[in-house]
Amino acid sequence: MGPIYKKKLSIIVPCYKVEKYLPKCLDSLVNQTLGGIEIICINDGSPDSCKDIIKRYAIKYTDMVILIDKKNEGVWRGRQDGIRAARGEYIGFVDSDDTVSQDFAMSLYNAAKDTNADIAVGGFQRIDLETGKVLSKEMCSFRSAFNIADDPGRILELNGAPWNKVFRASVLKNMYDLSCPPPVLDDLIFHLMVYLQLKNKGKVVFVPKPLVHYMVRSNSIINSVRISQIEKVYKAFLEVKHYYKQENASIQLMHVLDAEAFIHLGVSLLFRLSKNKDINMHEQIASCTEFLDKNFSSWRNSEYFTKKYVNSHGGLFRRMQIAHSIYLAGLMPSFLRIYDWSILTFKHDIKW
């Protein structure tokens, strides 16, 4: 007999220096149409009034809002604390500076429950905080459900943020922790650890409508990365690979891991590094290539970037194929400059 859950859904909200945005976020959560939910707010040693704001909601919504007050340890540790405390059959996450539609919880929970899925993925829209203009809608087109064991490459379709998803609680409560979570790309690493738990029977289902309102602030469109952070990110990827090998992940899933390493280290991370004008990008690209070749070697000839796979799956895979071809052609510096220009011009970070 499986565990008895006291709630249908637990929603974890990490909070740090968001006093300006937190009330709107919590208002959107306490007014959900799904009953039987709990909202676990992690005050991660925030120096502002986040703790007091959460306390007020916890008093007003006694059986719904829960405060976990802790010293500052970062989002990764905060999420782990929330997962341990969660009483829901499924667990979701919401960023404290975003809001969600009233049917966010019901749509994702029902989709997961009705299909016995391990992950339900919702659509979202990026909204300019200053103007209220919708910049883009993503994950809002129809996608068929899939089983990870049958076509692990489709993992690459999923955006790397947890805030538009719900996960089966038992999966998160049994996933591996990391000895040293990375300072950046922690969301992606979190997902990679989840996928490992689901390597044999994990099912993913989609809800193609904008359930999350991701607020884009002018000072947060582009995030730079310091050289000192790179080693920790590389170390985290190596720890993930260690667990994949330890758990005898399939060759196909290992190749997905290699493809993820290329996309996020060879494109996303290099782009963030390129924002620092003091960094020699040619040296960083060479260093990244050496790291990928040594530890994630199938990235060069990945089946997920081939014409056959791209033609059968389309969409995001076509963009990833373009980035892969550009990298192999040695054109990354020029590509990164164009990428930067497009983000500054259109205020929309293209996802690879």
C-alpha positions, 0 to 999 in steps of 0.5 A: 500500500502506498503512502497516504497523502494529506494534500493533493498538491504542495506548492513550494515558493522560495523567497529571497528579497522579493517583498515587492512582488510576494503579495501578488504571488501569494494572492494568486496561490491562495485563490486557486480553484483546486482544494486540498493544496498547501503553499510552503513558503521558504524564507531563505534568510531574506533581509527584507520583510518577506518573513513578515508577509508570509506570516500574515498569510499563514495566520489568515490561511491557517491550513494552507500557507506554511512558513519555513524560516531558515538561514540563507542557503540558496534556492536548491537547499530551500527547495529540498527543505520544502520537498521534505515538508510537503504533504501533497501527492504532487509537488509544484514550484512557483517563483515568488516574483511571478503569479499564476492563473486561478486554474494553475493547480487544478489544471496541472494536478488533474492532468497528472492524476487523470493520466497517472503521469509523473510530471505535468507541464504547463504553458506560460507567458513572459510579461514585461513587468513595467508595461504589462505587455505579453512578450511571448507564450511558451509551451502553449502548443499541443504536445503529446504525452510521452514515456521517458523510457520510450523516447528519452530525447523528448526530455530536451523539449522541456524547459529547465524551470520547475515553476510550470510543472508538478511532480509526483511527490514520491519521485522528488522525495527519493531523488539524489541530492547534490553535495555542492549545488551549482550557483547557476543552472541549478534548475536544470540540474534539478530536472536532470536528477528527476529524470534519472528517477524516472528512467524506467517508467516516467510519464510526462503530460502537457497542459498547453495553456498559459498557467504561469505569468513569468514577470520579466524585469528590465534588470533580470533579462540577462544574467552574467556569470563569473569565472569563479562559478564555472568550476562549481557548475562543471563539478555539478554536471560531473556529479550528475553523470556519476549518479547516471552511471551508478543507476545504470541509465540507458545509453539513450538517456546518457546521450540525452545527458550529453546533449543537455550538457552541450546546450546548457554549457556550450550555449547558455552558460557561454552566453552568460559568460559573454556578458563579462567583457573582460573574459576571453571568450575564445579561451572559454569556448576552448575550455568548454569544448575540452570539458565536453569532449572529455566527459560528455563525448556523444555531444558531437555526434548526438542523434538528437541533433541529426536531420532525421531526429529533428525532422521527426520532432521539429520545434525546439530540436531545429533550434538546437541543431542550428546552435550545434552546427554553429558551435562545430563550425567555430562561429560561437563568438559571432553567434553570441553577439547576435544572440545578445543583440536579439535579447536586448532588442526584443526583450526575449531570451530565446530558449535552446 
